[in-house]
């Protein structure tokens, strides 16, 4: 019985992003010939089933990574490559175990794609995201979006933009982290950066921030100790301090 055939074209990620996330794209508008454009469309449908919502390139790459692991090669399969040479033979043997078929040209294109989306690097380290790496990537994604804007945006509108993000509930933490790194300014946040740098955002002695409005006090359940934490409102305005190109 023949296995499922995996076909992967050589992909220019920037062009593939436009084809996947923009409507009414033609082969001329992305500077591809018609045959290559059709291969991109077929690959898009294979991975996503059609048009996807991705407000920025970084969001697209994150969605692409997840789809690759779901539709092309799993985390378990990538793990098996750690101690094997990265060549067509290794991939063929690996895919045969999963009843999948792939040509040599598609293997090379797949390896290239895995490196481009940072699931694999050139010295063959499998890059599964740890919690810290996920947080770093999320913050980079949000900062990328903010730095491309020409004006401020409210916290609420930013959350609306990332409504389908799997860690949307941590956006306030990411924004405060970017603010502490002096990458963004948050209008209405009156707590000094130095105070947060010294004590964090949720474990501040109340006497250090009693004159500021953007904090609230709470009592630690286990000890009864009174603490203060920084509050980020949906109405706070976000301004990037180091605009991208």
N, C-alpha and C positions, 0 to 999 in steps of 0.2 A: 504493500500500500504506500503510495507516494505521500510524503509529508507536506506540511504547509510551506509554500515557497516565499522566502523573504527577498524582496527586491529593494535595494537602497541606491538611489542615484547620488552622484557627487553633488553636494549641496553648498551653495553660497548662503550662509545663514541670514544675512541682511535681506537678500532677495526673497528667500523663503519666508521670512517674517512678513514682508509686504503681501506675498501671495496668500498667506494663511490668515492675516489679520485685517487686510484692507479689501473692500468690495470694489468690483468693477476694474480689476487689474488685468491688463493685457500683456502678452509676451513682449510687446514693444516698450511698455512702460517700465518694465524691470530689466530691459536690455538683455533678453534671452531670445534664442531662436525658437521657433514654434515647437519643434520636437522636444527640446529640453524643457520648455514651459509645460508641455503635456506630462512629462515625467514628474515635474514638481507637483502638478495638480494631482496626479495619481498617488504620489507619496503623501501629500496633504490629506487626501481622503482616507488613505490607509491609517494614518496616525490619529487624525481628528474627526474624520467623517464629514468634513466640510469646513466652513468659515468658523474661526474662533474669536473670542473677545480677548484682546490683549492690548491695553492702553500704552504699553511701552515695550521696547525690545527686551528689557530684562524680564518682564512678566512673561513674554513669549518664550524666552529661553527656559524659564522655570517650568512652564507647561509642556514644552517640548521634551525636557528631561523626563518628566513623569510619564509622558506618552511612550517614549523610547523604552523605558523600563517595563511598561505594561504591554506594548505591542511588538517590540523587536527582540530585546534581550533583557532578561530579568536580573535583579540584584544577585540572586543565587548563581546564575550563569556567569555573571561578571566575577564573582568571588572565585569561581573555579579557574579563572584565567590568571590568578595572582602568581602562581608558580609555573606557568606555562609560557612558551614563546608566543609573542603576538604575531601570528602569521595565519594565512588562510587555512592551513591544515588544522591548527588548534580550534579555530572557529567551526570548521566543518565537523570535526569530531564532537565538539560541544553541542552543536545544533542537531546532529544526528541522534543524540541521546534524547532530545526533546521532539524528535520527529519533524524537524524543520530542515529545509533545503535552502542553500544560498550559493550564489556563484562567486568566483574569485574576485570579480570586479565589485560586486556588492559587499563582499567582506572588507575590501580596502576602503570603500566609501563609508561603511559602518564604523570602522576603526577611526577614520578621520572625523566623522560626526561625533563619536563619543568623546574625542579629545576637544573638539570645538565647544561642546556644551559642558566640559569639565566633569564628565563621569569617569574619564580615564585620562591619564597624562602620558607624556612621551617616555617617561621612565617606568611606565607600567605600574603605577600606584592606583589602585581602585579607590575612587573618591566617593564614598558614601557619606552623606552629611551627618555629622554629629549634631547634638543640640546647639553647641556653640557655633558651629559652621552655619547651621540653619539661621540662627539669629543674625550672624554677620551678613549673610546673603540677603535676608529680609531687609535689614537696615540699608544695605547698599541699593537694593531695588527701590525702596521708598525715597532715598536721597536722590537717586538718578531721576526719578519722576519729578521731585520738587525742584531740582536744579535746572530742569528743562523748561520750567514755567517762567512766564514773563511777569507774573504778579503773585500776590499772596493767595493762599487757599486756607479755608477753615479746616479744623480737625475733622469736623463732620463730613465735609465734602471729600476729604482724602479717604475717609473710611468708606464712603459711598463708592469711590473709585475702585477700592480693593474689597468690595463686598463679598467676593467669592474666594478670598485668600484663606488658606487653611488655618493660618494663625492670626486672623484679623483681631482676635481678642487681645493680642499683645502689641497692637499698633501704638498705644500710648507709651508703653515701655520703650519701643524702638525710637519714637520721637524724642522722648526725654534723653535717651542715649545719644542721639544725634545732636541734641541741644548741648549736652554736657561736653561733647567733642568739639563744640564751637562750629559745627557745620550748618546749623540752622538757628534762627531766632524764633522765639515763640511769643507773639504779642499777648500781653496780659499776664505773663508769668513773671512774678516779681521776686521770686526767691533767687538769691545770688548763686551763680554757678559754683563758687568756692564752697558754699555750705553743702551743696549736694555732692560735690567731689569728696568732701570730708566725711559725710555721714550717709550718703546714698539718698534714695528718694522716699524710702518707707520707714526709716529708722532714725529720724531726726529728733534730738532733744527739743521739746516744745519751747524752751526759753531761747533757743537759737533762732526761732522763726515766728515769735509771737506778734511781730509787727507786720507780717506779710499776709496778703489776702489769699494767695493761691496755695494754701495748705489747709489741712484739717487734722484735728487731733483724734486719737483713738487709744483705747486701752488694750494692752496685750492680755489676751484671755488667760494664759498660763501663769503670768506673774502679777497682773494687775497694774503693771507699769504704764505710765502715760507716755505716748509717743506722738510724733507728727509725721505726716506724709504729704508729698507734693500732689496737688490736684491738677489734672489737665482737663479743661472743659471742651466740649464739642465746638464752642464758639471761639476758642483761641485761634489766632491767625498764625500761619506758618510761613516763614520767609527764609529761603536759602541764603547763606552768607557767602558761599563760594560757588558762584554760578558756573555751570559747565559751558562748553563751547556751543 
